[in-house]
Amino acid sequence: MQQNNEINNGVMLNAYPDSIGTKFSDTMAMLKMSEFKDAFSLLYVLPTFFNSDLDRGFSIIDYNINKDLVDTNDLNDLKTLDIKLKFDIVLNHLSVGSPQFKDLLQKGDKSIFKDFFINWNEFWEGYGVKNEDDIVIPEPQFLNKLFMRKSGLPILKVRFPDGSEQPYWNTFYQQITYNPIFETDLKNIQGLTDSSKTQIVKKINHAIEQSIDLCAIDFEDFTNLKTEIVQIVENKRSYLGQMDVNASSPLVWEFYEETLQKLSSYGCTILRLDAFAYLHKQVGESNFFNKPGTWEYLERIKNIAQKNNLMLLPEIHAEYGLHLHDEVANKGYYIYDFFLPGLTIHTIESKSSKALLSWANEIVTKGYKTVNMLGCHDGIPVLDLKGKEVNGVYNKGLLEDAEIEKIMNTIMERGGRVKNLYDPSGNKISYYQINATFFSALGEDEQKMLLARAIQMFMPGIPQVWYLDIFAGRNNYQAADNGGSAGHKEINRTTLSMQDVTQGLTTAIVKKQLEIIRLRNTTKAFLGKVEINDDLEDKIDIKWINNKSVIHLKADLESYKFTIEHIENGITTVFSY
């Protein structure tokens, strides 16, 4: 699908529906401010726009509008502002709370959604042996090919009405909650007096509060009823989790058809395919971007997208040396430039533009269509910059391992938090990303932040701008500490009140960033060709030309000072920073 010029030139704001104020209408109010006029052409709204329950939106219950945060009037406001929407579809999984999984839990084998999700034991039947917990452990030649996003097997064991428990494939987050019981829950157990019920309830609820194993409870005179009592407690447990869908099921593809049509009706133009590389699963293959299955699924999604006038943006985090970005780009898809955040930090901190401009030249030479960013709702990618051995040959990364390590150490010293990857045994094998605001990653230096923004705006591709970075947001350690297992992500997700926005708009760092962003969003030169001068390692020299419209960035990496020269209709304007 061809992309129109507005999208090619436009800058994209990225936020949750409630990142500004308390509801999406507050983001609309901000975008209507004169200071934001002509700054953005696109808005990437994260999936708490929909009904969800975990991982800040990426555990989707359904794709209906979350009425607690969003009103249809907000969509009308976007049309008035001529701002196009980008959404996520989380292809690999749905929430435990989705209608499909709830139906499965309630009806078991009689559910029409029995095959909508992946029963782990059934998937691996004949390819492993059950352990003492009745979970199939795949044979080593299969298990060792699995790509783990958390320690331990990627499963959530759920309980059915008949008391049986089954493990279901769960690549990402999960949470099991044992809920308190009451005397009324024990009403059908024979031989219990009211006082004994009270005593048992007190013991059980204390064990739940203290995370004590239920089997370790001493039921004293009622030990003979222990199994029956524990069964009641187990039946009351609740789950949160992102349950992998079974894409070999026709019902899953019917769901995709319905969902893409619905997202298009909301005004979606660009659709990010979250976690799509985990969707295709096959015994004997990796569970991350195995081939040709992943390509076949992607082609099917593309056909559905074209019917709904949606441009697809597959999301892939992988080492540069694996060259998956090449493969996706060669199929005609837009790719996420997950390399730019780390390269920008490296460029500024090392005072060398060599690696950055080499990547910029590669984008131009190979004709990649990209969406880039500095900060985002996730962390700053570092794994993506690495090299990778493929079929016995080592493909170099965009940076050497020592340079990547230096970036990580710098961000960590400035307060960043780490996200890791694991092997099938639960051992950490690699850093995945480092969570920090981009401003804090740069040492909370305003001149560095301005230069980083200018670099992003002059790079080829659609620039995506995290709302918090505009306001030079700092690491939120309290949110990270209070955020539980995914708390590291909350360091970069501080909600800004409308007062914060108003106050921020009086500061130089915000005014100057918006000035640079507006230039990118409105200047015709960015629809033309780019010239990259890489003669001097301590300089950045990038020029965009479209007939008589010219815009030229010149930066000195020693001082971090830079100028932007803009020629339009014969009039030259120079911006100095």
VENCOR-V788173 format. One line per field, one symbol per residue. ss: DSSP state (H for helix, E for strand, L for the rest). phi: phi as a letter, one per 20 degrees, with the letter a starting at -180 (. if undefined). Layout:
ss=???
phi=???
This chain:
ss=LLLLHHHHHLLEEEELLLLELLLHHHHHHHHLLHHHLLLLLEEEELHHHEEELLHHHLLEEEEEELLLLLLHHHHHHHHHHLLEEEEEEELLEEELLLHHHHHHHHHHHHLLLLLLELEHHHHLLLLEEELLLLLEEELHHHHLLLLELLLLLLEEEEELLLLLEEEEELLLLEEEELLLLLHHHHLLLLLLLHHHHHHHHHHHHHHHHLLLLHHHLLLHHHHHHHHHHHHHHHHLLEEEEEEEELLLLHHHHHHHHHHHHHHHHLLEEEEEEELHHHLLLLLLLLLLLLLLHHHHHHHHHHHHHHHLLLEEEELLLLLHHHLHHHHHHHLLLEEEELLHHHHHHHHHHHLLLHHHHHHHHHHHHHLLLEEEELLLLLLEELHHHLLEEELLEEELLLLLHHHHHHHHHHHHHLLLEEEEEELLLLLEEEEEEEELLHHHHLLLLHHHHHHHHHHHHHLLLEEEEEHHHHLLLLLLHHHHHLLHHHHHHHHHLLLELHHHHHHHLLLHHHHHHHHHHHHHHHLHHHHLEEEEELLLLLEEEEEEEELLEEEEEEEELLLLLEEEEEEELLEEEEEEL
phi=.fdffgfgefedecafgdfdmcbffffffffefgfdgmecdcceefffgdfbbblloedeebefffffdccffffffffffldedccddeffbcfgefgfffffffdlfeffdgdfddfgfffegncacfefemdfegfgfeffefddebfnfeccedddgenfccedfbfdfbbdceegdcgffdfeefndefffffffgffffffffeleggfefeelfdgfdggfffgffffefcccrdefeefeegffffffgfffffffffofddceeflffefecbgncfeclfcegffffffffffffffdldeecfdcdbggffmfffffffenefcfefefgffffgfffelcegfffffgffgffemfdcddbdebfdeefcgfefebeclndeefefcfgfffgffffffffeofdddddcegenefdafdbdeafffffemldffffffgffgffeffoeeddfgffgelfdgdfffffeemfdfgfffccgfdfffgfffffeefffgfffffffgffdefgfedddddedfdfecccccdcbleecccdccdffdmebccdcdblmddcdddc
